Structure formats: structure tokens, C-alpha cells
Amino acid sequence: MATPLSDTPLSLKKIAVVGLGTMGTGITEVLVQAGREVVGIDVDEAQAARALAALEASTARSVERGRLTAAERTDALARLRTATDLTAAADADLVIEVVPESYEIKHQVFRELDGVVRPETILATGTNALSVTRLAADSARPERVLGLHFFNPAPAMKLVEVVSSVLTAPQVVAAVTDLALELGKEPVAVGDRPGFVADGLLFGYLNQAAAMYEARYASREDIDAAMRLGCGLPMGPLALLDLIGIDTARTVLDAMYAESRDRLHAPAPILKQLSEAGLTGRKSGRGFYTYEAPGSATVVPDPLTPAPDGAGVAGREVRSVGVAGSGTMASGIAEVFAKAGYAVVLAARSAEKAEAAKARIGKSLARSVDKGRLTAEAAAQTLERITPAGSYDAFADVDLAVEAVAEDLEVKRQLFQALDKVCKPGAVLATTTSSLPVVACARATSRPQDVIGMHFFNPAPAMKLVEVVRTVLTADEVHATVREVCRTIRKHPVDCGDRAGFIVNALLFPYLNNAVKMVEEHYATLDDIDAAMRLGGGYPMGPFELLDVVGLDVSLAIEKVLHREFRDPGLAPAPLLEHLVAAGCLGRKTGRGFREYARR
């Protein structure tokens, strides 16, 4: 019979950690440094010894770096003891299990704990993939069972997801949340579903990246570079899968798919193939990449490592560049080329628009001078290289023409028809589209072999990534030319084929759409989701911060293009996003999106 809960705040001073792998050891370190008495339990005596040695080493490093005093380290280690039997948890106020992700193993641990611990003890599971409710229902104290999901490495990562089932008592949630705060963590309250918030969003994105690689749409290096440089992520998705463990990722995705039946969560076949072959990532020495040794973070070349640039087809000479457009992107691209020493013709629909665009570049350069990034002389020389023009006829002698006009296929087609007539034979014609088919622009010309995509990211002067988009008609030397130009302007080119979203948007916007669906379903708040992805996923912005910056109308348009091309029901734009756009709530630019902003 369940013990009734009083209104007295629950005190969690003595804590048992069951399972002393990497995560259990990290949680133990956090607890002892925060003044808790901890018993670390692992059935493997050698593993318990390794965990203790790891703690001694990590706390010694903390002393060397000035994060702990020698006395604090001694006190922390004195608060820890290890054991190999669950009976050692008998006097614990809280037990945190972090044993392998298996219902059978976790059920066995919970059943044994029910017969060992006091009636008032709280039991927390560290699962990130299994049902907390299912574990609680089989316990003798379901109201005292909840999820407590730390992120790896636990001492460094601030996020902790506190997971309630429908059976969990509010006082238990409050006690564990208070504990997380006392540990210096940022707790996020979530309900019980596979992946919770952070992993629920993260693993769908990782799965799509694996499927993208499996389809040979882009190389592993280009997929990873695109997401690091295009989204500011600390790691690319395939490198992250290797770090997490491909077998672990497959387990999480299997659990997510079993509940959601969303094809975006159905594990990509390559995850099964690699797992069953024992190629589970860093821990085995090989996964998507090959590593120096099992457990090493050092990637070594293998047969899939791409040859260095310059080893293939020679490109065409490019001395002058035409940039078509007068908006922020066109101005930024013109600035990038001019800084790199190219003569630039900046053409717009009128001379006034072109002059205004050049003036915008002047202000941008002046800001760089003020910040010490550029000398006044270099800024003046850069501006002198830019010639504004009110007609595309000024592109007659350019070697490369880059369009950055409105994201409207008919507008772009008309522009490419004009460029076809104006530009000299052999000139490369490039579109900066982020969502439209490049081949449609190519077919508007008599020289589709000279047309390619060069998708810059905003702001172009700051962002290092360029997606180089080949159509089935693009000539090899045109592709080589654009890659050489990217190196000259100090951008990182990644190759991809001509399909909706290319690399970055095809992986980014389904993730953003899934975050909106979480809010629609009242699963978590905007603030909690944003915090979870910043703190747990290493994202520079939470999804709702990013949506409001990008613009909800722009985001919706990209999601519609992705849904139309791939025909996957899981890519259908979230109704909440459509409703906000229909209401004119487009994000920061209108003062209201998912959040409200002060009017300037």
C-alpha cells in the first residue's frame, strides 16, 4: 500500500546512484560536490572501482583549475562510498538509477529497490527513451517514481529534465526540482513521452541527417560542416551520433517511433546496419567516421574521406562578379566579393536602389572599422571595387553573376532569361535560392550547364557556409569554379544536390516544426523548450527564439516547400505556425511572433 505524502517538504540528503557508467559517475560527482552523501552502486566491482578512480581524477583536475580547493575535494570524496548490492540504498532519501536502457533491467532494479528502501524514498529513473509511467506502474510506490534526466557530461551540462508520469505526486516533483536547483542545474518540467523535450527534438534531427547521408545526398563531412557553420551547432549530427553511440540512438528512435508512428522517428536503416555490425561510434572506434582507437575522439582518414580540393577538374577564371538585387542578402554578398578583391557590379531594378544598396555596404564596412576588424583604408578600397548599376546590361563582362532577388520562381526565371542574353559565353550564373529548384532557373537559359546554386547564409559577411547546389545539368568545371571562388572569399563550400531545403534547411526546419507541435500539444512551454535545446543540445538559440528571428512567414514557406517535395505527413507545417502567420504575427519584424517584442 502506498505511503501517503505529507505537506512537509521532502529532504533529499542521502542519495544512491545505481549504475556507475559514464553518466552515473558524472551524476555522483555533481552530488558529492554539492554536499550530498552518496552511495554509488554497481553490480560490477571493477566498474565501481573505475568510477571511484574517475572521480578522484576529475576532482583533482578541478583543484588544478581552481574550481575546488584541496579541502573541498577531500570532503567531497569522503561523502562517497561504493557498493555492489542494492541493499546499500536502504537509508537513501532518493535513488537515481542509470542502468542500461532496457525495461527488463530497469524493472528488476525497481522491484529490488521496493523491497529495500524506506516507504518515503523517491525512485528516479535516468531513462531518456523508456516510459516512466510503465516503470512507475509496476512499482509499489508509483506516486514516488519520476524521471530525472541528466545530460552528458553531467558535471558540465546545466539541463535536467524532471519527468512526471500521471501517477507522480506533485510534492515529489517539487522535491526533485529543488534538488536540481541546489545542484546548480536548470530543471525543466516535462511529461512522459520518449525523448522528453531535448532528445525528442534532437533525435528526430539526427535520424534525418543519417537518412540524408544514407541516400548519398551529401557526404558525412559536408552534412556535419553545414550544420556547424550554418546553425552554429557545436557538432555536426553524424559526429554527434558517433559520440552518443549509434546503438543508443537507435534505441531512443525505436521508442519514439513506437509511440508517435511518425516516419521521421523511424530509425534510418543505416543505424540498424551500423549497430548490428558493431560500428557504434567512438566507443567502438568506428561509426560514421573512423577513430584512432576505441574511445578516441581523433578522427583518422578512411576510404570515405574526400580528396582535397584542387585534385580534380580545373575551374574557370573569375576576376569580376555581378550581384543582382538590392536587399540585405545582395548587399552582403557584394561586400564579401569586394573584400576578397573582386571587381563587383551591383545591379538592381533602378540606379537609386543600387546606390542605396552600396550605401548600406558602406555603413557595414564602417561598423567593421569601428570594431577594429578592418582598417579605414581597406574599407575604402573595398567600397571602390563596387560599381552600382540600374540595369543588368552592366553584367556584360562579368565572369560570375550571382542573383539575390526575391524568393519567387517566376521572378528568378525572368532574371535568368535576362542574364542569358546579357552575360558573355562562359560566364557562370548562380542563384542564391534557399528553397526553389535550381534546375528551373537553369532551364530558363540556353546554357543550363553554366547554372549552379550558391546558397549564402544571412548575414553573408559573417556566415562561413555556402551550399553549392549542382543540378543534373551543371558542368563539372562550373562546379569546380564555384568551389574555388568560395575558398577565395574565405567561405566553406558544401556540395549538395538540387532538392528542397538542400542540407541545412532540410534538417533545421522539421526540427523547428516539431518544436511547434510540442507547444500545440501542451507538452512543454516555449521557455522550457528553448532552455532545453540551448542547455541540452548546445544550440545557440532555442527553436522559438530562432523562428521569431527568421520570420514565421519565411519559416512557413520553407516548411511548405519541404512538405510538397518529400510528401511526408510528418513534415506538414504545424497548424499553430499557420495560424500565427495568418494573424500577421511574423516574429521580431512585426513585434509579435511566438513572443512579444518591444516596438523600436
N, C-alpha and C positions, 0 to 999 in steps of 0.2 A: 504494500500500500504506500502511495506517495506521501512524503512528509510535507505538511502544509508549510507555506512560506510566510514568515512574519514580515512586518513593515520595517524591521530593523535593517539598516544597511549591512550587506554581506561583506565580511572581511576576508580578503584573499592574501594571506601572508605566507602560507606554506603551499608550494606548488610542485606537482610531479609532472615531469615531461617523459612521455613514453615513446621511445624510438629516438635513437641518438645518431641518426644520419646527419647530413649537412644541415637540414632545416631544424631538426631537434636540437642539435648542438648550438646553432645560432640563436634559437629562442632561449635556450638555457643561459647563454651569455648575457642576453638582454635582461633576463630576470635577476640573475645574481648581481649584476652591476646596478640594478635598481633597488637592491636591498632585500630581495625576497630570498627565503630559504627554499632551496630546490633539491629534489631528488631526481636524478636522471636515470631512467630505467631502459635497459636494452637486454634482450634475451641472450645476445652475443657478448660475452665478457670482453672479448678482444675489441669489439666495436665500442663498448663503454670506455675502455682504456684509451682508444684512439680519440674519442670525443673529449675526454679529460685532457689529453695531451694537446689537442687542438685549442681548447680553451686556455690552457696555460700559455701557449704560443701567441694566441691572438691578444690576450690581455697584456702580455709582455710587450707586444708591438704598440699597444695603446699607451703604455708607460713611456716607451721610447719617443712616441709622437706627442707626448704631453697631454693626452686625453684622460689619463688616470695617473694618480700618484702611486708610488710603490705600496703605500699603506692601504690605499683603496683596493689595489689589486689583491693584496693578501686577504683583506676582509671578504672580497667577492668570492675568491676561491674557497675560503673557509665556509661559506654558506652553501656549498655544493657537496653532495655525496652521490655516488653512483650505486646502482644495484642491478641485479639480473632477474628479479622476481617482482611481480606486480604487488605483492603484499607490502612492499616498501612504500606504496602510496596510501597506506591505511590512514595516516593522520593528515593527509593533504586537504586543503580547502578547495583546490582546483586541480584537475588533472587535464593536461593537454596531450592528446595523442597525435603523433605524426608518423604512424607506421605506414607501410606501403598502401597504395590506392587500390584496395581490394575490400569489397563488402565482407567477405568471409573473415579476413584477418581483423578488420575493424570490429565486426560483431563479436568475435572471440574476445578481443581486448575489453570491449564494453561489458560483456557478460561476466568476465572475471572481475572487473572493477566493481560491478554491482555487489559482488559478494565480499569485497574487501574494504571499500571506503565507507565513511560515515554517511548517514542518510542525507545530511545537508550539503555534502560535497557536490560541486559543479563539475560536469564532464564536458570537455570541449574537444571537438574533432578538428584537425587541421586540414581536412579534405578541401580540394578545390574542384572536385569533379563529381563526387558522390552525394546522394541525397541525405542531408542532415535529418530530415523528417523520418526517413526509413531507419536510420540508426537510432534515433530517439524512441521510435515506436516500440522497438524491441528491448528497450532499457526498462529497468524497474523504476526509473526516475525521469520520465520523458520531459517533465517540466524543467528539469535541471540540465538538460542537454542542449548544446548550441554549437555553432561553428565559430572557430577563431582562426581566420586565415591570414597568416603572416606571409610576407613576400621575401624572396631570396635575393641577397643575403639579409637575414633578419636583423642583424645589428645596424645595417646601413639604411634599409628601406623603411620609410615612415608609415606606409599604409598598413592598416589592419582591417580586414573586413569582419564585422561581427554579424553572424548569420543566425537569424531566428527561424525556427520552424513554427507551425501553427500551435505547437504544444509548449513552446518555451515561455516560461514565466517572465514578465517584464522586469522583476527585481533581479533576475539572473542576468538579463541583457544589460541592465544598468550597472551591476557589479563588474562585469567583464569590460564594459565600455570605460568605466572609471579606471580599471586596472591599465587598460591600453593607454589612456591619457597619462597616468603616472609613469608609464614606461617611456614617455616621450614620443609616443606614436600618435597618428591621426586616424581614429577609428571611423569607419563608415558603416552605417546600419543597412543591411540588405536582407532580402528574403531568401528562401531556399530554392535555388534553381541552379543547375550545373554551370560552373564557371563564375557564378555570382556576377559582380559588375566587371571588374578589371579583366579577369580571364575570359568571361563571357564575350566581351568585345574583342579582346586581344586574339583569342584562338581562332575566331572566325576569320580574322585578317591573316593570321599565319597560314591557315588552311588554304585560303585563296592564293597566297603567294606560292605555296607548294604546288598547287594546281597549275598556276601560271608557268612555273618552271617545268613541270612535267609535260606541259603542252609544247615545250620548246619555243615559247613565245619570246623569251628573253633569257640571257644567261644568268646564272646564280649571282655572279659579280655585279651585273647591271641591275638586277632586281634589288639587291641589297644597297647598292650605291644610290639608286633612285630614291629609296625611302629614307635613307640617312640625309641626303642632300636636299631632297625635295620637301621633306616634312620635318627635318631637324631631329630625327629619332637617333638615340644613342647607338642602336644596332639595326642592321637590316633584318628582315623577317627570317631568312634562311639561316643566317648565323645565329639568330636567337633560338630557332628551333633546335639547332645543334647544341646550344648551351642548356636549354631546358631539358632536352632529351626527346628524341623523336618518338620513342615508345610512350613517354609520359604525355606528349601532345596528342598522340593517337587515342590514349585512354580518355583524356578530357573531351576530345571531339566526339568520341563514341557516346559518352554520357550526354553531351549536349544534343547530339542528333536523336538519341533515343527519346528525349523529351520534346524537342522542337519539331522534328521531322523537316527542318529547313535544310534544303540541299547545300546551302553554304556551310553547314556544320558537318556534312557527311565527309568523313576523313578522305582526303585525296589518296588515290591508290598508292602513290609513291611512298606515303607514310607507312602503309602496311608493308610494302616491299622492303623498305629500308629496315623497319623494325624486325621483321622476320629473318632478315639476313644478318641481324646483329649489328647493323650500322646505325647506332642510336645517337650518334653525335660525338661531342667532345669526350664523353666518358669512355667511349669505345675506341676513340682515335679516328673515327671516320663516320660521316653522315652526309650532309650535302657537300661539305668540304672534307679535306683530309688534313689531319693534325700530326704534329711531330711525334706524339705518343699519346696513349690513352690518358685522358685527364688534362692534356696540354691545351693551352689557348692559342698556340702558334700554328697558323695555317701554313702548310707546305704545298708546293706545286704538285699537280697530278695531271692525268691525261685531259681533264676538262678545263684546265687553266688556259685562258685565252692567250694567244700570241701577242706580243707588244705591238702597239700602234706603229704604223710605218712599214710593217713587214709584208704588206700586200700590195694592192693596186695603188698607183700614184694618182693624186688628185690634180685638179686644175688650179692654175694660178689665180689668186684673188688679191687684188690691190684696192679696189673700190667697191663700196657696198651701198645699195639703195635700201632705205627703210620706208615702207608705205604705211601711213597712219599718223595721227596727231594726238593719240591718247597717252595714258601713263605708260603702257607697255611699249608702244612705239618709241617714245622719248627715252625710256630706259635702255632699250636695245640699241638705239642710235648712240647713246652715251657709251655703252660697252664697247662698240666697234671703234668709236673715235678715240677712246682711251687707249685702245690697243694699237693705234697708229694708222688705221684705215681712213681713207677719204670717204666721207659719208654724205650721201644725198638724202635729205629727209623731206619726203614729198607727201602732201596732203591734198584735200579737195580744193583748197584755196591757199593763196600765198599767206593770208592772215593766220590761218590755222597752223601752217608750217612755221611761221615766225614765232607764234605763241608756244609751239612745241619746243623750238630751240631755246626760247627764253626759260622754259621750265627746266631744260637741261642746264642752263647757266646757273639757275638757283641751286640745283642739285650739286653741281660742281663747287659752288661757293660754300655749301654746307660741308662738303668734304675738306675744303681748305680750312674752314673754321675748326674742324675736328682734328686737324693735323694729318689727315690721310693723304693729302695731295698738296703740292706746292701751288702757289698762285700762278707761277709760270706754266706749270704743266696743265692747270685748269684752262688757262687762256689758249694754249696750243690745242688742247682737246676741242674747245669750242670753235676754234678757227677751222678745224677739219670738217665741220658740219655745214653743209650748204642747204638752206631751206628752199623748197620749190613748191609752186602751186599746181604743178602738173606732173603726171607720171612720165611725160616725154623726157624729163630730166634723167631718166634711168637708161638712156640710150647707150651709155658706155660702161655701166656698172658690170662687175663680174659676178656679183651675187645680189639678188633682190629678195628682201625679206618683208613679207606683208604682216602687219599687225593691226588690221582693221576689225570692224565689228564681227562678232562670232555668229555670222549669218551666212549660210552656204551660198545663197544666191548673190549676196554682196561679194563674197570671195571669188565666186566663179567669174563674175563680171570683171573683177580686178585682174584675175589671171588671164582672161582674154585680152585685156589691155596690155599687160606685161608681155604677152606673147608677141604682140605687134611691135612693142617699143624696144624690148631688150635685144641685144645683139646675139647672134648664134653662139652657143656655148656658155651663155650665162646660166648660172644656177638659180632656180626660182624656188623660194622656200616659203612655207606657210607656218605661222605660229599657232595654228588652231590647237585647242586642248580637247576638243570633243567631236569635231567633224571629220569625215573621211578625206584624207589627203588625196586619194586617187580621184575624187570628184573634182578637186581643184586641178589635178594633172590633166584630166580628160577635157578640161575647158581650153587646153592649149594644143598646139600642133607638135609639141615636144614633151610628151609626158615623161620621157626618160630623164629630163632635166629637173623634174619637180620632186621635192622632198619636204618632210616636216622638220621644223626646228622649234620645238616647244620650249620656250624660255619660261621661267617662273618669276612671279612678281614678289618683290621689286627686282628687276633684271640686273641692275648693277651689283646687288648684294648676293643674290642666289646663284650658287655654283653649278646647278644642274641644267643640262639641256637634253631633252629626249629627242633623239634623231630617228625620225619615222620614215622607213622605206616603204614604198608601195611595191607591188609586184612588177611595176614598170620602171622603177628607178634604176639608173645605170650605176654600176659599181664605182666608176670614177667620181660620180656626183656624191655618192655616199662617202667616199674617201676624202673628197674636197671639204665636205661639211665637218667631218671629224677633225681634219687638220685645222680648219678655221676655229673650231671650239677650243683646241689647245692654244691657239694664238691668242684668243680673247680670255684665256685662263678659266674656261668652263670645263666641267666634267661631262663628256657625252656618254649617253647610254643608248644602245640600239634597241629598237622595238618595231613591231610590225604595225600595219595600218588598221587598227581596230579601236573601238570606242574606249576612251579613258587612258590608252597607252599603258604605262606601268603605274605611275603614281595615282592618278585619279581612279583607275580601275580597282586599286586596293584601298585607297583612302575613303572614297565616298560610300561604299557599302558599310564600312565601319561607322561612319557618321550617321548613316541611315538607321543602323541597328541601335545606336545610342538614342536616337529619337524614339524608336519603338519601345525602348525600356521606359522612357518617361510616359509615353502613351499608356503603357500597361500599369503605370503607378508602381513600378518595381523599385525605383530609386529616384531621388531628386536630382535636378540639374547640378546642384552644387556637389552632391556626393559623387555623381558620375564624373564630373570634371576633376574632382580631387582624386578619385580612384585612378584615372588614367594618367594624371600628372605624376602622382606619387608611386603608383604600382606599375605603370607602363613606361615611365620615363618620357612621356610626351611633353613637348614644350608648352602646349595648350591643351585644355580639356576639349572634348568634342563640341560642346555648346559655345565655348569661347571662340573656337575656330569657325564654326558655322556662322556666327554673327559677324566675324571679321571678313570671311569670304563673301558673304551675302547670301541670304536664304534663297533668293531668286536664282542666283548663279548655281548654287548647290542643287536646287530642284531640277534645273535644266540639265545638269550633268547626270543626275540620277535617272532622269527620264531617258536620256540617250543610252545609258548603260542597260537599263531595263529593256529598251526597244531592241538593242543589238543582241543581248545574250538571252532574252526571253525567260529569265529565271524569276519565278514568283517572289523569291527572297529579295530580289533587287527592286521590287516595286516601291516607289517613294512612300514613306510613312505619311498617312493622312494628316497628321499634325503639322508636318512641314508644308504640305499643300495648303492647309487652312491658314497658316501664318502668312504665306506668300499672297494668298487671295485677299487677306486683310491689309496688305501693304506693310506688314511688319517684316522688313527685309534685313534687319540686323543693325549694325552700328550706323550705316549710312542713312537710315531713316529714324534713328533714335530708339528703335524698339525692334527686337527680334525674339530670341528666347529670353533675353533680359532687356531691361530698360536702361537707356544711356542718357547722360546729361546732354542737353542741346548746346551746341557750340555757338 
